[in-house]
Amino acid sequence: MLKAAATPDHNYPRLSTRAVGGQILRLSLAIQALAGKNAPAVGSILVVTNLHDPDLDNTVTDKVVDLWRAHGARDLQTYQFPTDLRLGHDLTDLQQPDRNAAAAISAVVYPKLLELIDR
């Protein structure tokens, strides 16, 4: 009961993260395959990465961006949150247990994302 009470409002107890991860991997592979053949079907794309993310390697993302550009992507913007901000994996969740992370999201991440979207 205590553990359930400590989760964020948007948490999904007993959600199979292994199944979700498998679907995300399939999506990633499909995107990589399509990027190698075609320009993106959308008019504009904003790709945001976090250089300090301990859980991700942005190499594949960079490769997909390069492939899209090589195939004539029209409006493709990229932005990398720098390492010195020391942001964690979840860039948007204000309900993180770490109050410093939530404060950084509110003070740095949200304003930057809004600026990028409004370009």
Backbone bond lengths (Angstrom), bond angles and torsions (degrees), N, CA, C in turn:
res aa  C-N    CA-C-N  psi(-1)  N-CA   C-N-CA  omega(-1)  CA-C   N-CA-C  phi
1 M - - - 1.444 - - 1.530 110.28 -
2 L 1.319 117.65 -42.54 1.455 120.54 -179.86 1.522 111.18 -61.72
3 K 1.330 116.99 -42.99 1.449 120.72 -179.27 1.522 110.73 -63.17
4 A 1.317 118.06 -42.42 1.458 121.49 179.76 1.517 111.53 -64.54
5 A 1.320 117.19 -34.36 1.459 120.80 -179.16 1.526 111.75 -71.60
6 A 1.326 118.01 -21.88 1.461 121.50 -175.71 1.526 113.29 -88.20
7 T 1.323 118.28 -6.53 1.463 119.77 -176.62 1.524 110.81 -79.97
8 P 1.333 117.23 154.31 1.461 120.06 176.75 1.525 111.19 -64.53
9 D 1.313 116.52 160.88 1.470 121.51 -179.22 1.525 112.35 -59.51
10 H 1.306 117.77 -29.46 1.458 121.40 -175.02 1.530 113.49 -97.61
11 N 1.303 118.14 9.05 1.458 122.10 179.46 1.527 109.91 -73.28
12 Y 1.325 115.84 148.78 1.458 121.04 179.17 1.519 109.17 -115.86
13 P 1.335 117.66 93.51 1.457 120.11 -178.83 1.529 111.51 -58.69
14 R 1.305 114.55 140.74 1.454 123.66 177.68 1.530 113.47 65.53
15 L 1.328 118.28 16.75 1.448 121.42 173.76 1.523 108.10 -71.62
16 S 1.301 116.73 131.64 1.460 120.70 -178.90 1.519 110.26 -76.88
17 T 1.323 116.47 100.25 1.460 119.42 179.11 1.527 111.00 -67.76
18 R 1.316 117.44 -25.45 1.470 120.28 176.16 1.528 110.35 -65.37
19 A 1.323 117.46 -42.43 1.466 120.90 178.36 1.525 110.68 -67.00
20 V 1.314 117.42 -43.15 1.464 121.08 178.45 1.524 109.61 -62.53
21 G 1.320 117.09 -43.73 1.458 120.92 178.52 1.520 112.01 -60.26
22 G 1.309 116.65 -38.71 1.464 120.72 177.61 1.519 111.62 -63.10
23 Q 1.320 116.76 -41.21 1.465 120.63 178.58 1.533 110.93 -68.21
24 I 1.319 116.88 -38.59 1.467 120.16 178.13 1.527 110.12 -65.14
25 L 1.322 117.38 -38.99 1.462 121.07 177.02 1.529 110.26 -62.74
26 R 1.322 117.42 -43.99 1.473 120.57 177.52 1.523 111.24 -60.33
27 L 1.330 116.27 -44.12 1.459 120.62 178.31 1.525 110.26 -61.20
28 S 1.325 117.05 -44.64 1.462 121.62 178.97 1.527 111.47 -58.99
29 L 1.313 117.00 -45.85 1.462 120.57 -179.73 1.520 111.57 -64.52
30 A 1.328 117.05 -38.83 1.467 120.76 178.02 1.526 111.02 -65.27
31 I 1.326 116.89 -42.91 1.469 120.84 178.37 1.523 110.29 -62.52
32 Q 1.331 117.01 -43.06 1.462 120.34 179.59 1.534 110.85 -62.26
33 A 1.319 116.76 -42.84 1.467 120.44 -179.61 1.528 110.68 -64.55
34 L 1.313 117.45 -44.64 1.462 120.51 179.80 1.523 112.19 -67.57
35 A 1.335 116.90 -37.30 1.465 120.66 179.39 1.525 111.08 -63.38
36 G 1.316 116.92 -28.70 1.461 121.05 178.56 1.515 113.52 -75.47
37 K 1.349 116.64 -10.73 1.463 120.54 -176.23 1.525 113.78 -116.61
38 N 1.343 117.12 -31.48 1.461 120.50 -169.32 1.517 112.09 -140.42
39 A 1.333 114.42 158.41 1.460 119.81 167.79 1.524 107.35 -72.44
40 P 1.316 117.80 157.63 1.464 119.56 177.12 1.531 110.72 -61.72
41 A 1.316 116.63 149.81 1.461 121.76 -178.10 1.529 112.36 -81.61
42 V 1.307 118.14 -9.08 1.464 121.37 -178.39 1.526 110.22 -95.22
43 G 1.334 115.97 161.73 1.451 120.84 -178.12 1.511 113.88 -77.33
44 S 1.320 117.74 -30.32 1.464 120.31 -179.56 1.523 110.31 -148.72
45 I 1.334 114.27 150.07 1.466 121.26 -179.81 1.522 108.17 -138.88
46 L 1.318 115.48 138.86 1.459 122.59 171.17 1.523 107.29 -119.78
47 V 1.315 117.09 118.31 1.463 122.79 179.27 1.526 107.56 -107.73
48 V 1.328 116.26 118.98 1.458 122.00 -178.98 1.519 108.62 -115.44
49 T 1.330 115.45 127.78 1.463 120.48 177.09 1.525 109.60 -127.44
50 N 1.313 114.21 165.59 1.456 122.12 -177.97 1.524 107.80 -124.85
51 L 1.316 116.77 110.88 1.468 120.50 -176.79 1.526 113.36 -67.16
52 H 1.321 117.57 -16.70 1.465 120.78 -178.67 1.527 112.36 -98.99
53 D 1.315 117.75 2.83 1.464 120.50 -177.15 1.522 109.91 -64.20
54 P 1.338 117.50 117.07 1.462 119.94 -177.86 1.533 113.12 -75.03
55 D 1.330 116.96 -13.56 1.466 119.95 -174.09 1.521 114.05 -101.57
56 L 1.323 118.22 -7.50 1.462 120.11 -174.93 1.520 112.32 -128.71
57 D 1.313 114.20 150.99 1.451 122.44 171.42 1.526 105.83 -114.29
58 N 1.301 117.97 118.59 1.463 122.05 -174.38 1.525 113.85 -80.06
59 T 1.309 118.01 6.11 1.459 121.87 -177.92 1.524 111.95 -58.23
60 V 1.322 117.52 -45.97 1.465 121.10 -178.86 1.525 110.17 -66.97
61 T 1.326 116.96 -40.83 1.461 120.45 177.78 1.525 109.99 -59.90
62 D 1.325 116.85 -46.00 1.465 121.06 178.50 1.526 111.19 -60.53
63 K 1.315 116.65 -39.05 1.467 121.12 179.57 1.533 110.44 -64.50
64 V 1.322 117.01 -43.71 1.465 120.98 179.18 1.530 110.19 -62.76
65 V 1.326 117.05 -43.71 1.466 120.98 177.37 1.528 110.19 -58.61
66 D 1.325 117.01 -45.28 1.467 120.81 179.11 1.532 111.16 -61.74
67 L 1.330 116.73 -41.55 1.467 120.25 178.74 1.529 110.82 -65.03
68 W 1.315 117.33 -43.53 1.470 119.92 177.62 1.523 110.68 -59.39
69 R 1.321 116.74 -44.82 1.471 120.24 179.50 1.531 110.49 -63.10
70 A 1.319 117.02 -41.63 1.465 120.92 179.43 1.525 111.87 -62.97
71 H 1.323 116.38 -27.57 1.468 121.08 179.60 1.528 112.03 -95.83
72 G 1.325 117.11 12.35 1.456 119.87 171.59 1.517 116.56 89.05
73 A 1.320 118.40 28.21 1.468 119.73 175.60 1.523 108.67 -54.49
74 R 1.322 116.76 130.37 1.460 121.08 -172.45 1.522 113.12 -78.49
75 D 1.292 117.75 -53.17 1.466 121.50 -175.38 1.526 108.06 -128.40
76 L 1.312 115.62 89.29 1.464 121.72 -176.30 1.522 108.87 -122.80
77 Q 1.329 115.90 110.37 1.456 121.65 178.49 1.528 109.30 -105.86
78 T 1.310 116.11 147.75 1.466 120.65 173.43 1.525 108.98 -129.28
79 Y 1.309 114.32 150.04 1.462 120.43 173.92 1.520 108.18 -146.55
80 Q 1.325 116.39 137.40 1.460 121.76 176.76 1.528 108.82 -119.33
81 F 1.331 115.71 123.15 1.460 118.34 171.05 1.521 106.75 -70.00
82 P 1.339 117.55 127.43 1.468 120.20 -174.30 1.527 113.50 -70.91
83 T 1.300 114.19 156.59 1.462 122.00 -179.35 1.518 112.37 -59.07
84 D 1.329 117.02 -37.35 1.464 119.19 -174.68 1.527 113.97 -65.01
85 L 1.343 117.48 -14.55 1.472 119.55 174.86 1.531 111.49 -75.45
86 R 1.326 116.31 -18.25 1.470 123.14 177.62 1.531 112.29 54.45
87 L 1.326 115.77 41.83 1.459 121.18 178.54 1.524 109.54 -77.27
88 G 1.304 116.23 147.19 1.453 121.44 178.87 1.517 112.31 -85.94
89 H 1.306 115.74 -167.76 1.460 122.36 -176.65 1.528 112.58 -65.44
90 D 1.299 117.25 -44.82 1.462 120.87 -175.71 1.528 109.34 -90.21
91 L 1.310 116.10 106.99 1.461 121.34 -175.08 1.524 114.74 -87.19
92 T 1.324 118.34 -5.65 1.464 118.41 -172.80 1.518 115.59 -126.11
93 D 1.289 119.40 -7.53 1.467 122.13 -173.40 1.526 111.90 -88.30
94 L 1.317 116.24 109.32 1.465 120.70 178.19 1.527 112.88 -77.02
95 Q 1.321 118.33 -10.04 1.461 121.61 -178.74 1.529 111.99 -94.85
96 Q 1.295 117.64 25.07 1.458 120.77 177.31 1.524 109.79 -69.36
97 P 1.325 116.65 146.24 1.465 119.54 178.53 1.528 112.79 -62.78
98 D 1.317 116.95 -29.83 1.463 121.64 -179.87 1.537 108.81 -80.39
99 R 1.308 116.90 108.10 1.473 121.00 -177.21 1.524 112.29 -63.74
100 N 1.327 117.61 -31.80 1.463 120.42 177.53 1.524 110.96 -65.61
101 A 1.326 116.34 -38.76 1.468 120.11 178.05 1.518 110.30 -65.38
102 A 1.319 117.07 -43.96 1.469 120.57 178.97 1.523 110.78 -63.29
103 A 1.320 117.55 -38.65 1.461 121.13 178.87 1.534 110.69 -65.96
104 A 1.320 117.20 -39.59 1.465 120.96 178.78 1.522 110.79 -65.91
105 I 1.315 116.54 -38.68 1.464 120.53 178.02 1.523 109.63 -61.47
106 S 1.306 115.71 -47.52 1.462 120.87 -178.56 1.528 112.21 -65.96
107 A 1.318 117.12 -41.15 1.465 121.14 -174.34 1.528 113.95 -85.14
108 V 1.332 117.37 -30.53 1.463 120.43 -172.50 1.530 112.83 -116.48
109 V 1.325 116.45 -52.44 1.464 120.51 -171.44 1.524 111.89 -68.45
110 Y 1.308 117.90 -53.92 1.465 120.36 -177.67 1.528 112.12 -57.64
111 P 1.339 119.31 -49.49 1.466 118.11 179.06 1.536 113.09 -59.49
112 K 1.331 117.29 -39.10 1.463 120.42 -179.85 1.526 110.70 -67.00
113 L 1.335 116.85 -43.09 1.461 119.51 179.16 1.529 110.92 -62.48
114 L 1.321 116.97 -42.35 1.467 120.15 178.00 1.527 110.99 -62.85
115 E 1.319 116.43 -41.29 1.472 120.18 177.45 1.528 111.01 -60.67
116 L 1.322 116.91 -44.58 1.459 121.38 -179.15 1.527 112.14 -65.85
117 I 1.316 115.97 -39.48 1.468 120.51 -179.62 1.529 110.55 -67.98
118 D 1.320 116.85 -36.49 1.466 121.64 -176.72 1.528 113.23 -77.21
119 R 1.311 119.19 -7.28 1.477 121.21 -179.57 1.501 111.19 -64.70
